[in-house]
Amino acid sequence: MTSSTPDTTPTPDTTLLQKLRELNTRQVELTLRDGRTVAGTLVFHGSPLFGKVIDERRELTVPFSPGEVADVKPLPDGSAQDLRPGFTLLEVIMILLLIMLAAGIARILTVATAERPREVALQAQESLAQEVTTYVWTPAQSSFDPVVVEGADSGPGGSSLLLPAPGKSSLSLSFPVRMAVPVTAVLEIVHGMAAGEASGLRAGSCVRIQINGWNLVEALWPASASGSLSRFQVSKHLVPGQNTIRLSPQDGDAPYLVERICVRIAVTAAALGQQGNATFPPEQPTVMRSFFERGMPSGELEVSTDYVFRDHEYGGRYALFAKNRSALTATGHVADPPAAAALVLYHLSSLLAGEPLGGRSPVSVEVNGVLVAKGMDPGCHGPAEDRMDISAFVCPGANTIRIALEDAPSQYSLLGLAMELGPASR
């Protein structure tokens, strides 16, 4: 029976280690098997399988493996040192510097990475707050799509579209709302109506304005044969995705005509040049005669109310709450007939949960006993301006404006009312 004994022949690396332990120094002189001799500081990199001798006097570094060493002996001036594998002082300093540099770079990158998305988000918010999307229609061109015209004729010079037949003629304009956030939007219509033979402007057709099937105004009478501007806040009527505005003439003998339609959409009222919650009306003393401001009578007009209460919790606004009964009348004196006049209403429709559009508050508006708007629903649940041309209905002397609540599910609130008088009402 044969027994085997383990091979205890020392390997080159164990022999070298044993000699170094006996010498107990790193200042050595190595004799390599190729006959070279090198003296200096001995350094191991993690194991004795690889090392180098640094000869600082000759600025020489000689790498080696233990198998290449024929002999090792201490230098005459060598001193006892720790023989654990390690690095020279210079290498340690370099490693520390590299670690510090890497840490600094990482910190800068971390801060920059954290700040960059925030900066981008803020810039995006600012850009979005100022962004205005505009759609414009004229008989010559349109950015609405599609445009559907029924029973219409071209107006004089092709600058307007005639809608002559109530119940048959109409103009429908579609456009997308791409913003997912709540938006504010303004609809501007430049229109007119041809005069009848006997009754002047009142013989012309009024127009119904609908958005997505809901009445913005059931009936609106332009105040001139052409160039009459009406501007409405319509944010509560819009929905994300496709929206449609429809104009259709109602009663009248003469055709209704439309010259220009514009929709402007933004995130903020300021981007559209609206007053928002600023003091109403703006300071324009040369062209404006204020009836009252935030529920406080001012100017030269007398204000009377019927079934109306002052809501002091919300800036003293006048609240019309009783269906078909609440009304407010403002009367004042106009010395000279103005070249143009516009009625500006600063109002809102109260929010009512569960109701279509969040609540509707249609009112009728009369100027000097003439009905200029019927079923007009404020297009916003926050204070906003609506503007109508009333140039043809204002006269020298006493002028009266009456606002009456119709069959409304929501309360109508009036914060301010003004009549702009001047050479132009646009």
C-alpha positions, 0 to 999 in steps of 0.5 A, a space after each residue: 500500500 502506497 502512501 503519498 506525502 505532501 510536497 513541502 518544496 517552498 515556492 519562489 514567493 514563499 521563499 522571498 517572503 520568508 527572507 523578507 520577514 527575517 530581514 524585517 526591512 523594506 530597504 533592500 537590494 535585490 539580485 535578479 536571475 538575469 544578473 541585474 541588481 537593484 536597490 531601493 524601497 520594496 513595495 508589494 501590491 496586495 500579494 507577493 506575486 507582484 512587487 516593485 523596487 523604487 530606486 529614488 536615487 536614480 528615479 528608477 522603478 523596477 517591477 518584478 515577480 518573486 520567481 525572478 529574484 535570485 537573492 535579497 539582502 538589506 541595505 547597509 542603512 536600512 531600518 526596520 519597517 512594517 512588511 505588510 503589502 501597501 503603498 508609498 507615501 506619495 501613492 497614498 497622497 495621490 490616492 487621497 487627492 483622487 478620492 477628494 477630487 472624485 467626491 467634489 465632482 460627485 457633489 457638483 453633479 448631484 447638486 446640478 442634477 437636483 437643481 436642473 429639473 427644478 430650473 427646467 420645471 420653473 422655466 416650463 411653468 413660466 413659459 406655460 403661464 405666458 403661452 397664448 393659443 389663438 384661433 382666428 376666422 375671417 371669410 378669407 382664411 381660418 385656423 379653425 378646423 373644421 369650418 362648417 357653413 350652412 345657408 350663408 352668402 358672401 358679404 360686400 367685398 368678401 369681408 363678411 359672411 351673411 347668415 340671412 335665414 334664421 333656423 337655417 343659416 349657421 357658422 360652426 368653428 371647431 378647435 382643440 384645447 390641448 392644455 390639461 391644466 385649467 385654462 382661461 379663454 376669451 371669445 371675440 366676435 366682430 359682427 353687424 346686421 343690415 338695417 331694415 327699411 322702417 325699424 333701423 337696427 332693431 329690424 336686423 337679426 340677432 345671433 345665438 352663440 353656442 359652445 359645445 351645445 350650450 348657450 353662451 348668449 341666447 340672443 345678442 344684437 350687434 350695435 352697428 351695421 358692421 364692426 361691432 365688437 363683443 368679447 366674452 370669457 368662455 373658460 367654463 364652456 371649454 373641455 380638453 380636446 375638440 370644442 365647437 362654437 356655433 353662430 346661428 341667426 334668430 329673429 329679424 328681417 335683415 341678415 346677420 353678418 359676421 366679419 371676424 371670430 377669434 378665440 384666445 386660450 391661456 393658463 392665466 388671465 394676465 396672459 390674455 390682458 384680462 383684469 382678473 381680480 384687479 380693481 375694476 374698472 381700469 383707469 381710463 377717465 377720458 373714455 369711461 364713465 363708471 356706474 359702480 365699483 365692487 358693489 359700491 355706487 360711484 360716478 354719476 349714476 343711481 343704482 336700484 335693486 329688486 330681490 338683490 342682496 349685497 354679499 359683503 363676504 366677497 367684496 360687496 358684490 351684488 348677488 341676483 338670486 331669485 329666478 325671473 325676479 332679481 334685477 339691478 338698474 343703473 341710471 346716469 346722464 350722458 352729456 353728448 352722444 358718444 362716437 362709440 360706447 361699450 358696456 363692460 360687465 365684471 361678473 361671474 356665475 356661481 359654482 353649483 356642484 352637480 349642475 352642467 358647466 358647474 352652474 349657469 346664470 343667464 341674464 338679460 341686458 337692456 339699454 334704455 329699454 332696448 333688449 341687447 342681450 338675452 340668456 347671457 351666461 357668464 363664461 367663468 366661475 371667477 370674476 371676469 370681464 365681458 364686453 358688448 358694443 352698445 353704441 347704437 343704444 346710448 343717447 344724450 341725456 339719461 341712460 339706463 342699464 338693466 340686468 335681470 336674472 332669468 330662469 337660472 339654476 345658479 346665482 349671478 354675481 355682479 362685481 362691477 359695471 361700466 360704460 366706456 365712452 369714446 371714439 372707439 370701444 375696441 
